[in-house]
Amino acid sequence: MNSKKYPDTFISETLLVQVILVVVVVGIVVFFDKLSNGEWFSVDDGSKREATLIIDFDNMRRTFEGEVIEEMTILDALNASVTAGQIKLTYTVDDNNHTSVAEIDGHSAVFGKNFFFYLNEKKIHTKDLNRTFVDPGDKITIKLE
């Protein structure tokens, strides 16, 4: 007896191969699309959204790093660091919106010494702490001199 291959079987096998090929091609396209958009793998490009605050007094040096939020000021960053580091901070903001810092963690601006604030090594007037904005990557340094 001769066995015949029915045309329906041939068409079914061809259709199955084509469907599998389409699924594989679509899968590869989706994979490379997600890969190129960084949706599956995160690559650290070094662009942190953090700033650094350093309290640098003669007998004390503390460093804090934290996320910068929109319209964050130096005073906001100082308050966040104080909360995280359990540091006592005493300051006032007067009617003219000027900031004055009296004490940071037991250190006072007395006997000819004052608190000096630097943003990326540039001196910032204490009165402007609540008006000077912080950007990601910034370094805030506080000294008592």
DSSP file (Angstrom, degrees, kcal/mol; ACC not computed):
  #  RESIDUE AA STRUCTURE BP1 BP2  ACC     N-H-->O    O-->H-N    N-H-->O    O-->H-N    TCO  KAPPA ALPHA  PHI   PSI    X-CA   Y-CA   Z-CA
    1    1 A M              0   0    0      0, 0.0     2,-0.4     0, 0.0     0, 0.0   0.000 360.0 360.0 360.0 137.9    0.0    0.0    0.0
    2    2 A N        -     0   0    0      2,-0.0     2,-0.5     0, 0.0     0, 0.0  -0.741 360.0-141.6 -91.2 136.2    1.2    3.4   -0.8
    3    3 A S        -     0   0    0     -2,-0.4     2,-0.4     2,-0.0     0, 0.0  -0.850  15.8-156.6 -99.0 134.4    0.9    6.1    1.8
    4    4 A K        -     0   0    0     -2,-0.5     2,-0.7     0, 0.0    -2,-0.0  -0.853  13.4-132.6-109.2 142.4   -0.1    9.5    0.5
    5    5 A K        -     0   0    0     -2,-0.4    -2,-0.0     3,-0.0     0, 0.0  -0.839  27.7-132.6 -92.2 122.5    0.7   12.7    2.2
    6    6 A Y    >>  -     0   0    0     -2,-0.7     4,-1.4     1,-0.1     3,-0.8  -0.512   9.2-128.9 -76.9 142.0   -2.5   14.7    2.3
    7    7 A P  H 3> S+     0   0    0      0, 0.0     4,-2.4     0, 0.0     5,-0.2   0.814 106.5  63.7 -59.4 -30.2   -2.2   18.3    1.2
    8    8 A D  H 3> S+     0   0    0      1,-0.2     4,-2.3     2,-0.2     5,-0.1   0.886 101.9  49.7 -62.3 -37.8   -3.9   19.5    4.4
    9    9 A T  H <> S+     0   0    0     -3,-0.8     4,-2.5     2,-0.2    -1,-0.2   0.900 110.1  50.2 -67.5 -41.2   -1.1   18.1    6.5
   10   10 A F  H  X S+     0   0    0     -4,-1.4     4,-2.2     1,-0.2    -2,-0.2   0.911 112.2  47.2 -63.6 -42.9    1.5   19.9    4.4
   11   11 A I  H  X S+     0   0    0     -4,-2.4     4,-2.6     2,-0.2    -2,-0.2   0.896 111.3  51.9 -65.6 -40.4   -0.4   23.2    4.7
   12   12 A S  H  X S+     0   0    0     -4,-2.3     4,-2.4    -5,-0.2    -2,-0.2   0.915 111.1  46.9 -63.1 -43.5   -0.8   22.7    8.5
   13   13 A E  H  X S+     0   0    0     -4,-2.5     4,-2.2     2,-0.2    -2,-0.2   0.905 113.6  48.1 -66.1 -40.9    3.0   22.1    8.9
   14   14 A T  H  X S+     0   0    0     -4,-2.2     4,-2.2     2,-0.2    -2,-0.2   0.915 112.6  48.5 -64.7 -43.5    3.9   25.1    6.8
   15   15 A L  H  X S+     0   0    0     -4,-2.6     4,-2.4     2,-0.2    -2,-0.2   0.903 110.4  51.6 -63.7 -41.6    1.4   27.3    8.6
   16   16 A L  H  X S+     0   0    0     -4,-2.4     4,-2.4     1,-0.2    -2,-0.2   0.912 110.1  48.8 -62.2 -43.7    2.8   26.1   12.0
   17   17 A V  H  X S+     0   0    0     -4,-2.2     4,-2.4     1,-0.2    -1,-0.2   0.899 112.0  49.5 -63.5 -41.0    6.4   26.9   11.0
   18   18 A Q  H  X S+     0   0    0     -4,-2.2     4,-2.4     2,-0.2    -2,-0.2   0.902 110.6  49.3 -65.8 -41.3    5.3   30.3    9.8
   19   19 A V  H  X S+     0   0    0     -4,-2.4     4,-2.4     2,-0.2    -2,-0.2   0.926 112.1  48.4 -63.6 -44.5    3.5   31.1   13.0
   20   20 A I  H  X S+     0   0    0     -4,-2.4     4,-2.4     1,-0.2    -2,-0.2   0.914 111.2  50.9 -61.8 -42.6    6.5   30.0   15.1
   21   21 A L  H  X S+     0   0    0     -4,-2.4     4,-2.5     1,-0.2    -2,-0.2   0.908 110.6  48.5 -62.0 -43.0    8.8   32.1   12.9
   22   22 A V  H  X S+     0   0    0     -4,-2.4     4,-2.7     2,-0.2     5,-0.2   0.914 111.4  50.1 -63.5 -43.5    6.6   35.2   13.4
   23   23 A V  H  X S+     0   0    0     -4,-2.4     4,-2.4     2,-0.2    -2,-0.2   0.910 111.9  48.0 -62.6 -42.6    6.4   34.6   17.2
   24   24 A V  H  X S+     0   0    0     -4,-2.4     4,-2.3     2,-0.2    -2,-0.2   0.925 112.9  47.7 -64.7 -44.9   10.2   34.3   17.4
   25   25 A V  H  X S+     0   0    0     -4,-2.5     4,-2.4     2,-0.2    -2,-0.2   0.924 113.1  47.9 -63.3 -44.7   10.8   37.5   15.3
   26   26 A V  H  X S+     0   0    0     -4,-2.7     4,-2.6     1,-0.2     5,-0.2   0.909 111.2  51.8 -62.2 -41.9    8.3   39.5   17.3
   27   27 A G  H  X S+     0   0    0     -4,-2.4     4,-2.4    -5,-0.2    -2,-0.2   0.905 110.4  47.7 -61.1 -42.4    9.9   38.2   20.6
   28   28 A I  H  X S+     0   0    0     -4,-2.3     4,-2.5     2,-0.2     5,-0.2   0.915 112.2  49.4 -65.5 -43.2   13.3   39.3   19.3
   29   29 A V  H  X S+     0   0    0     -4,-2.4     4,-2.1     1,-0.2    -2,-0.2   0.930 113.2  46.1 -61.9 -45.9   12.1   42.7   18.3
   30   30 A V  H  X S+     0   0    0     -4,-2.6     4,-2.6     2,-0.2     5,-0.2   0.910 111.7  52.7 -63.7 -42.5   10.3   43.3   21.7
   31   31 A F  H  X S+     0   0    0     -4,-2.4     4,-2.5    -5,-0.2    -2,-0.2   0.946 112.6  42.7 -59.3 -50.1   13.4   42.1   23.6
   32   32 A F  H  X S+     0   0    0     -4,-2.5     4,-2.4     2,-0.2    -1,-0.2   0.830 112.6  54.3 -69.5 -30.4   15.8   44.5   21.8
   33   33 A D  H  X S+     0   0    0     -4,-2.1     4,-1.5    -5,-0.2    -1,-0.2   0.943 112.6  42.5 -65.2 -47.1   13.3   47.3   22.1
   34   34 A K  H  X>S+     0   0    0     -4,-2.6     5,-2.1     1,-0.2     6,-0.7   0.885 114.6  52.1 -65.5 -38.8   13.0   46.9   25.8
   35   35 A L  H ><5S+     0   0    0     -4,-2.5     3,-0.9    -5,-0.2    -2,-0.2   0.917 109.6  47.8 -64.4 -44.0   16.8   46.4   26.1
   36   36 A S  H 3<5S+     0   0    0     -4,-2.4    -1,-0.2     1,-0.2    -2,-0.2   0.794 111.3  51.2 -70.6 -26.6   17.5   49.6   24.2
   37   37 A N  H 3<5S-     0   0    0     -4,-1.5    -1,-0.2    -5,-0.2    -2,-0.2   0.510 110.7-122.5 -85.2  -5.1   15.0   51.6   26.3
   38   38 A G  T <<5S+     0   0    0     -3,-0.9    -3,-0.2    -4,-0.5    -2,-0.1   0.715  71.3 132.2  73.9  20.6   16.6   50.3   29.5
   39   39 A E  S   <S+     0   0    0     -5,-2.1    -4,-0.2    -6,-0.2     3,-0.1   0.790  77.3  31.5 -76.8 -26.4   13.3   48.8   30.8
   40   40 A W  S    S+     0   0    0     -6,-0.7     2,-0.4     1,-0.3    -1,-0.2   0.779 125.2  35.6-100.9 -31.4   14.8   45.4   31.7
   41   41 A F  S    S-     0   0    0     -7,-0.3     2,-0.5    -6,-0.2    -1,-0.3  -0.984  70.6-147.0-126.7 130.5   18.3   46.4   32.7
   42   42 A S        -     0   0    0     -2,-0.4     2,-0.5    -3,-0.1    -3,-0.1  -0.830  10.1-158.0 -97.9 134.4   19.4   49.5   34.5
   43   43 A V        -     0   0    0     -2,-0.5     2,-0.9    -5,-0.1    -2,-0.0  -0.944  17.6-130.3-111.0 126.2   22.7   50.9   33.7
   44   44 A D        +     0   0    0     -2,-0.5     4,-0.1     1,-0.2    -2,-0.0  -0.656  26.5 177.9 -78.2 108.1   24.3   53.2   36.3
   45   45 A D        -     0   0    0     -2,-0.9    -1,-0.2     2,-0.1     3,-0.1   0.302  50.8-110.1 -93.6   9.3   25.4   56.3   34.3
   46   46 A G  S    S+     0   0    0      1,-0.2     2,-1.5     0, 0.0    -2,-0.1   0.526  77.5 132.1  79.9   5.2   26.6   58.0   37.5
   47   47 A S        +     0   0    0      2,-0.1    -1,-0.2    90,-0.0     2,-0.1  -0.607  33.2 177.6 -94.9  79.1   23.9   60.6   37.5
   48   48 A K        -     0   0    0     -2,-1.5    -4,-0.0     1,-0.1    19,-0.0  -0.447  32.5-140.1 -76.4 153.1   22.7   60.4   41.1
   49   49 A R        +     0   0    0     -2,-0.1    19,-3.3    87,-0.1     2,-0.3  -0.218  68.5 110.6-102.4  40.4   20.0   62.8   42.3
   50   50 A E  E     -A   67   0A   0     17,-0.3    87,-3.7    15,-0.0     2,-0.3  -0.816  49.8-159.2-118.4 155.5   21.9   63.3   45.6
   51   51 A A  E     -A   66   0A   0     15,-2.5    15,-2.0    -2,-0.3     2,-0.4  -0.868  17.2-130.4-123.1 162.1   23.7   66.1   47.2
   52   52 A T  E     -Ab  65 139A   0     86,-2.5    88,-3.5    -2,-0.3     2,-0.5  -0.945  13.8-165.9-117.1 134.8   26.3   65.9   50.0
   53   53 A L  E     -Ab  64 140A   0     11,-3.0    11,-2.8    -2,-0.4     2,-0.5  -0.986   7.5-169.2-120.2 125.9   26.2   68.0   53.2
   54   54 A I  E     -Ab  63 141A   0     86,-3.3    88,-2.9    -2,-0.5     2,-0.7  -0.963  12.5-159.9-119.2 124.2   29.4   68.2   55.3
   55   55 A I  E     -Ab  62 142A   0      7,-2.9     7,-2.3    -2,-0.5     2,-0.6  -0.919  18.7-178.7 -98.6 113.5   29.5   69.7   58.8
   56   56 A D  E     +Ab  61 143A   0     86,-3.1    88,-0.6    -2,-0.7     5,-0.2  -0.799  12.6 154.3-123.9  87.7   33.2   70.4   59.3
   57   57 A F  E >   -A   60   0A   0      3,-3.0     3,-0.9    -2,-0.6    88,-0.1  -0.635  57.7 -97.2-105.2 168.4   34.0   71.9   62.7
   58   58 A D  T 3  S+     0   0    0     86,-0.3    -1,-0.1     1,-0.3     3,-0.0   0.900 121.9  22.4 -52.6 -47.7   37.4   71.6   64.5
   59   59 A N  T 3  S+     0   0    0      1,-0.1     2,-0.3    -3,-0.0    -1,-0.3   0.265 124.5  52.0-107.5  11.4   36.4   68.6   66.7
   60   60 A M  E <   +A   57   0A   0     -3,-0.9    -3,-3.0     2,-0.0     2,-0.4  -0.981  49.0 176.6-151.4 134.0   33.6   67.2   64.6
   61   61 A R  E     +A   56   0A   0     -2,-0.3     2,-0.4    -5,-0.2    -5,-0.2  -0.956  11.3 171.5-138.4 120.2   33.1   66.2   61.0
   62   62 A R  E     -A   55   0A   0     -7,-2.3    -7,-2.9    -2,-0.4     2,-0.4  -0.980  13.5-159.4-129.0 141.8   29.9   64.6   59.8
   63   63 A T  E     -A   54   0A   0     -2,-0.4     2,-0.4    -9,-0.2    -9,-0.2  -0.973   8.1-175.4-124.3 134.8   28.9   63.8   56.2
   64   64 A F  E     -A   53   0A   0    -11,-2.8   -11,-3.0    -2,-0.4     2,-0.4  -0.976   5.4-168.4-128.5 141.5   25.4   63.3   54.9
   65   65 A E  E     +A   52   0A   0     -2,-0.4     2,-0.3   -13,-0.2   -13,-0.2  -0.992  20.3 153.5-126.9 139.2   24.1   62.3   51.5
   66   66 A G  E     -A   51   0A   0    -15,-2.0   -15,-2.5    -2,-0.4     2,-0.1  -0.992  45.1 -79.8-160.1 163.9   20.5   62.5   50.4
   67   67 A E  E     -A   50   0A   0     -2,-0.3     2,-0.5   -17,-0.2   -17,-0.3  -0.391  40.0-132.0 -68.5 140.1   18.2   62.9   47.5
   68   68 A V        -     0   0    0    -19,-3.3     2,-0.2    -2,-0.1    -1,-0.1  -0.822  22.1-160.8 -93.5 128.2   17.6   66.3   46.1
   69   69 A I    >   -     0   0    0     -2,-0.5     3,-1.5     1,-0.1    65,-0.2  -0.651  37.6 -72.0-103.5 166.3   14.0   67.2   45.6
   70   70 A E  T 3  S+     0   0    0      1,-0.3    -1,-0.1    -2,-0.2    65,-0.1  -0.296 116.9   4.6 -60.0 135.7   12.6   70.0   43.4
   71   71 A E  T 3  S+     0   0    0      1,-0.2     2,-0.3    63,-0.1    -1,-0.3   0.783  87.3 165.8  59.2  32.4   13.2   73.5   44.8
   72   72 A M    <   -     0   0    0     -3,-1.5    62,-3.1    62,-0.4    -1,-0.2  -0.629  20.0-155.2 -77.5 133.1   15.2   72.2   47.7
   73   73 A T  B  >  -E  133   0B   0     -2,-0.3     4,-2.3    60,-0.3    60,-0.2  -0.531  31.0-105.0-100.8 171.2   17.2   74.9   49.5
   74   74 A I  H  > S+     0   0    0     58,-1.8     4,-2.6    55,-0.8    56,-0.2   0.900 124.3  53.5 -61.2 -39.6   20.4   74.7   51.6
   75   75 A L  H  > S+     0   0    0     54,-2.0     4,-2.5    57,-0.2    -1,-0.2   0.892 107.5  50.7 -63.5 -38.8   18.2   75.1   54.7
   76   76 A D  H  > S+     0   0    0     53,-0.3     4,-2.3     2,-0.2    -2,-0.2   0.922 111.3  48.0 -62.1 -44.1   16.0   72.2   53.5
   77   77 A A  H  X S+     0   0    0     -4,-2.3     4,-2.2     2,-0.2    -2,-0.2   0.895 111.6  50.4 -64.1 -39.8   19.0   70.0   53.1
   78   78 A L  H  X S+     0   0    0     -4,-2.6     4,-2.5     2,-0.2    -2,-0.2   0.923 110.4  49.3 -64.0 -44.4   20.4   71.1   56.5
   79   79 A N  H  X S+     0   0    0     -4,-2.5     4,-2.1     1,-0.2    -2,-0.2   0.896 111.0  50.1 -61.9 -40.3   17.0   70.2   58.1
   80   80 A A  H  X S+     0   0    0     -4,-2.3     4,-2.3     2,-0.2    -1,-0.2   0.904 112.7  46.8 -64.8 -40.8   16.9   66.8   56.4
   81   81 A S  H  X S+     0   0    0     -4,-2.2     4,-2.9     2,-0.2    -2,-0.2   0.883 109.8  53.5 -67.9 -38.7   20.5   66.1   57.6
   82   82 A V  H  X>S+     0   0    0     -4,-2.5     5,-2.1     2,-0.2     4,-0.7   0.908 111.0  46.7 -61.7 -42.7   19.7   67.2   61.1
   83   83 A T  H ><5S+     0   0    0     -4,-2.1     3,-0.5     2,-0.2    -2,-0.2   0.934 116.1  44.2 -65.2 -46.5   16.7   64.9   61.3
   84   84 A A  H 3<5S+     0   0    0     -4,-2.3    -2,-0.2     1,-0.2    -1,-0.2   0.875 120.9  39.4 -67.1 -37.6   18.7   61.9   59.9
   85   85 A G  H 3<5S-     0   0    0     -4,-2.9    -1,-0.2    -5,-0.2    -2,-0.2   0.391 104.5-123.5 -96.1   3.8   21.8   62.6   62.1
   86   86 A Q  T <<5 +     0   0    0     -4,-0.7     2,-0.4    -3,-0.5    -3,-0.2   0.943  56.0 157.3  51.9  53.7   19.9   63.5   65.2
   87   87 A I      < -     0   0    0     -5,-2.1     2,-0.4    -6,-0.1    -1,-0.2  -0.866  44.1-120.9-109.4 141.7   21.7   66.8   65.4
   88   88 A K        -     0   0    0     -2,-0.4    17,-4.0     2,-0.0     2,-0.4  -0.699  32.4-176.5 -83.7 130.5   20.3   69.9   67.3
   89   89 A L  E     -F  104   0C   0     -2,-0.4     2,-0.5    15,-0.2    15,-0.2  -0.996   9.9-172.5-129.6 129.8   19.8   72.9   65.0
   90   90 A T  E     +F  103   0C   0     13,-2.6    12,-2.7    -2,-0.4    13,-1.7  -0.980  24.6 141.6-123.5 119.9   18.7   76.3   66.2
   91   91 A Y  E     -F  101   0C   0     -2,-0.5     2,-0.3    10,-0.3    10,-0.2  -0.958  30.4-148.4-148.3 165.1   17.9   78.9   63.5
   92   92 A T  E     -F  100   0C   0      8,-2.5     8,-2.5    -2,-0.3     2,-0.5  -0.965   6.1-152.4-134.7 153.9   15.5   81.7   62.8
   93   93 A V  E     -F   99   0C   0     -2,-0.3     6,-0.2     6,-0.2    -2,-0.0  -0.988  26.3-150.7-123.2 118.7   14.0   83.2   59.7
   94   94 A D    >   -     0   0    0      4,-2.4     3,-2.0    -2,-0.5     6,-0.0  -0.095  34.0 -86.8 -84.9-176.4   13.1   86.9   60.2
   95   95 A D  T 3  S+     0   0    0      1,-0.3    -1,-0.1     2,-0.1    -2,-0.0   0.745 127.8  56.3 -63.0 -24.6   10.3   89.0   58.6
   96   96 A N  T 3  S-     0   0    0      2,-0.1    -1,-0.3     1,-0.0     3,-0.1   0.313 120.0-109.6 -89.4   8.6   12.6   89.9   55.7
   97   97 A N  S <  S+     0   0    0     -3,-2.0     2,-0.4     1,-0.3    33,-0.2   0.777  70.3 146.6  68.2  28.9   13.1   86.1   55.0
   98   98 A H        -     0   0    0     31,-0.1    -4,-2.4    30,-0.1     2,-0.3  -0.811  41.0-137.5 -96.5 137.1   16.7   86.2   56.2
   99   99 A T  E     -F   93   0C   0     28,-1.3     2,-0.4    -2,-0.4    -6,-0.2  -0.722  17.7-173.9 -95.3 142.3   18.1   83.1   57.9
  100  100 A S  E     -F   92   0C   0     -8,-2.5    -8,-2.5    -2,-0.3     2,-0.5  -0.991  10.9-153.2-135.0 127.2   20.2   83.2   61.0
  101  101 A V  E     +F   91   0C   0     -2,-0.4    14,-0.3   -10,-0.2   -10,-0.3  -0.889  18.0 171.1-104.2 124.0   21.9   80.1   62.5
  102  102 A A  E     +     0   0C   0    -12,-2.7     7,-1.4    -2,-0.5     2,-0.3   0.790  64.3   9.9 -98.6 -36.2   22.6   80.2   66.2
  103  103 A E  E     -FG  90 108C   0    -13,-1.7   -13,-2.6     5,-0.2     2,-0.4  -0.997  46.5-172.4-152.3 140.4   23.6   76.6   67.0
  104  104 A I  E >  S-FG  89 107C   0      3,-2.5     3,-1.8    -2,-0.3   -15,-0.2  -0.940  81.3 -30.5-132.8 111.9   24.5   73.3   65.2
  105  105 A D  T 3  S-     0   0    0    -17,-4.0   -16,-0.1    -2,-0.4     3,-0.1   0.874 126.9 -41.6  49.6  49.6   24.9   70.3   67.4
  106  106 A G  T 3  S+     0   0    0      1,-0.3     2,-0.5   -18,-0.2    -1,-0.3   0.393 113.6 116.2  84.7  -4.4   26.2   72.2   70.5
  107  107 A H  E <   -G  104   0C   0     -3,-1.8    -3,-2.5     2,-0.0     2,-0.3  -0.866  47.3-164.5-100.0 129.3   28.4   74.5   68.5
  108  108 A S  E     -G  103   0C   0     -2,-0.5     2,-1.7    -5,-0.2    -5,-0.2  -0.825  29.5-119.0-116.9 152.5   27.4   78.2   68.7
  109  109 A A  S    S+     0   0    0     -7,-1.4     2,-0.3    -2,-0.3     3,-0.1  -0.621  72.9 117.1 -86.1  78.5   28.4   81.2   66.6
  110  110 A V    >   +     0   0    0     -2,-1.7     3,-1.5     1,-0.1    -2,-0.1  -0.854  45.4  41.4-137.5 171.3   29.9   83.2   69.5
  111  111 A F  T 3  S-     0   0    0      1,-0.3    -1,-0.1    -2,-0.3     3,-0.1   0.884 133.1 -48.8  56.2  44.3   33.3   84.6   70.6
  112  112 A G  T 3  S+     0   0    0      1,-0.3     2,-0.4    -3,-0.1    -1,-0.3   0.474 112.7 118.3  79.8   0.7   34.2   85.9   67.2
  113  113 A K    <   -     0   0    0     -3,-1.5     2,-0.3    -5,-0.1    -1,-0.3  -0.808  39.4-176.9-102.2 144.1   33.3   82.6   65.4
  114  114 A N        -     0   0    0     -2,-0.4    31,-2.4    -5,-0.1     2,-0.4  -0.930  31.2-105.7-133.7 158.0   30.6   82.4   62.8
  115  115 A F  E     -C  144   0A   0     -2,-0.3     2,-0.4   -14,-0.3    29,-0.2  -0.712  34.8-164.1 -81.3 132.3   29.0   79.6   60.7
  116  116 A F  E     -C  143   0A   0     27,-3.3    27,-2.8    -2,-0.4     2,-0.4  -0.975   1.8-157.0-120.1 135.0   30.1   79.8   57.1
  117  117 A F  E     -CD 142 124A   0      7,-0.8     7,-3.3    -2,-0.4     2,-0.4  -0.907   6.9-169.5-114.3 136.5   28.2   77.9   54.4
  118  118 A Y  E     -CD 141 123A   0     23,-2.6    23,-2.5    -2,-0.4     2,-0.6  -0.985  10.8-161.2-127.6 135.3   29.7   76.9   51.1
  119  119 A L  E >  S-CD 140 122A   0      3,-3.0     3,-1.5    -2,-0.4    21,-0.2  -0.951  87.5 -20.4-115.0 110.0   28.0   75.5   48.0
  120  120 A N  T 3  S-     0   0    0     19,-3.5    -1,-0.2    -2,-0.6    20,-0.1   0.920 129.2 -52.0  53.8  46.9   30.5   73.8   45.8
  121  121 A E  T 3  S+     0   0    0     18,-0.4     2,-0.5     1,-0.2    -1,-0.3   0.414 114.6 119.9  73.1   0.8   33.3   75.7   47.5
  122  122 A K  E <   -D  119   0A   0     -3,-1.5    -3,-3.0     1,-0.0    -1,-0.2  -0.856  69.3-116.9 -99.5 128.2   31.5   79.1   46.9
  123  123 A K  E     -D  118   0A   0     -2,-0.5     2,-0.4    -5,-0.2    -5,-0.3  -0.386  28.4-162.5 -66.7 133.7   30.7   81.0   50.0
  124  124 A I  E     -D  117   0A   0     -7,-3.3    -7,-0.8    -2,-0.1     2,-0.1  -0.963  23.5-115.5-117.0 132.7   26.9   81.5   50.6
  125  125 A H    >   -     0   0    0     -2,-0.4     3,-1.9     1,-0.1     4,-0.1  -0.459  20.7-129.8 -65.9 136.9   25.6   84.2   53.0
  126  126 A T  G >  S+     0   0    0      1,-0.3     3,-1.7   -11,-0.2     4,-0.2   0.845 106.8  63.5 -56.4 -35.9   23.8   82.6   56.0
  127  127 A K  G 3  S+     0   0    0      1,-0.3   -28,-1.3   -29,-0.2     3,-0.3   0.716 101.3  53.0 -63.3 -19.1   20.9   85.0   55.4
  128  128 A D  G X> S+     0   0    0     -3,-1.9     3,-1.8     1,-0.2     4,-1.1   0.262  72.6 107.5-101.0  11.5   20.3   83.3   52.0
  129  129 A L  T <4 S+     0   0    0     -3,-1.7   -54,-2.0     1,-0.3   -55,-0.8   0.842  82.8  46.7 -59.9 -34.1   20.2   79.7   53.1
  130  130 A N  T 34 S+     0   0    0     -3,-0.3    -1,-0.3    -4,-0.2    -2,-0.1   0.373 116.7  45.1 -90.8   6.5   16.4   79.5   52.6
  131  131 A R  T <4 S+     0   0    0     -3,-1.8     2,-0.6     2,-0.0    -2,-0.2   0.401  90.6  90.1-123.6  -3.2   16.7   81.1   49.1
  132  132 A T  S  < S-     0   0    0     -4,-1.1   -58,-1.8    -3,-0.3   -57,-0.2  -0.870  70.0-141.9-101.9 119.9   19.7   79.2   47.6
  133  133 A F  B     -E   73   0B   0     -2,-0.6     2,-0.4   -60,-0.2   -60,-0.3  -0.484   4.3-138.6 -87.3 150.7   18.7   76.1   45.8
  134  134 A V        -     0   0    0    -62,-3.1   -62,-0.4   -65,-0.2   -63,-0.1  -0.864  14.4-161.8-108.1 138.0   20.5   72.8   45.7
  135  135 A D    >   -     0   0    0     -2,-0.4     3,-2.1   -64,-0.1   -66,-0.1  -0.807  37.9 -81.3-113.2 158.1   21.0   70.7   42.6
  136  136 A P  T 3  S+     0   0    0      0, 0.0   -85,-0.2     0, 0.0   -87,-0.1  -0.323 118.5  26.8 -56.4 137.8   21.9   67.0   42.3
  137  137 A G  T 3  S+     0   0    0    -87,-3.7   -86,-0.2     1,-0.3   -88,-0.1   0.316  90.0 138.2  90.9  -8.1   25.7   66.5   42.7
  138  138 A D    <   -     0   0    0     -3,-2.1   -86,-2.5   -88,-0.1     2,-0.5  -0.312  43.7-145.7 -70.3 154.1   26.1   69.7   44.8
  139  139 A K  E     -b   52   0A   0    -88,-0.2   -19,-3.5    -3,-0.1     2,-0.5  -0.982  10.4-166.2-123.8 119.3   28.3   69.7   47.9
  140  140 A I  E     -bC  53 119A   0    -88,-3.5   -86,-3.3    -2,-0.5     2,-0.4  -0.907   7.0-171.4-105.0 127.9   27.3   71.9   50.9
  141  141 A T  E     -bC  54 118A   0    -23,-2.5   -23,-2.6    -2,-0.5     2,-0.5  -0.976   6.9-162.9-122.8 134.8   30.0   72.5   53.5
  142  142 A I  E     +bC  55 117A   0    -88,-2.9   -86,-3.1    -2,-0.4     2,-0.3  -0.968  13.6 177.7-116.8 128.2   29.4   74.1   56.9
  143  143 A K  E     -bC  56 116A   0    -27,-2.8   -27,-3.3    -2,-0.5     2,-0.6  -0.941  26.2-143.0-128.3 151.6   32.4   75.5   58.9
  144  144 A L  E       C   0 115A   0    -88,-0.6   -86,-0.3    -2,-0.3   -29,-0.2  -0.939 360.0 360.0-112.9 105.7   32.6   77.3   62.2
  145  145 A E              0   0    0    -31,-2.4   -30,-0.1    -2,-0.6    -1,-0.1   0.363 360.0 360.0-126.6 360.0   35.5   79.9   61.8
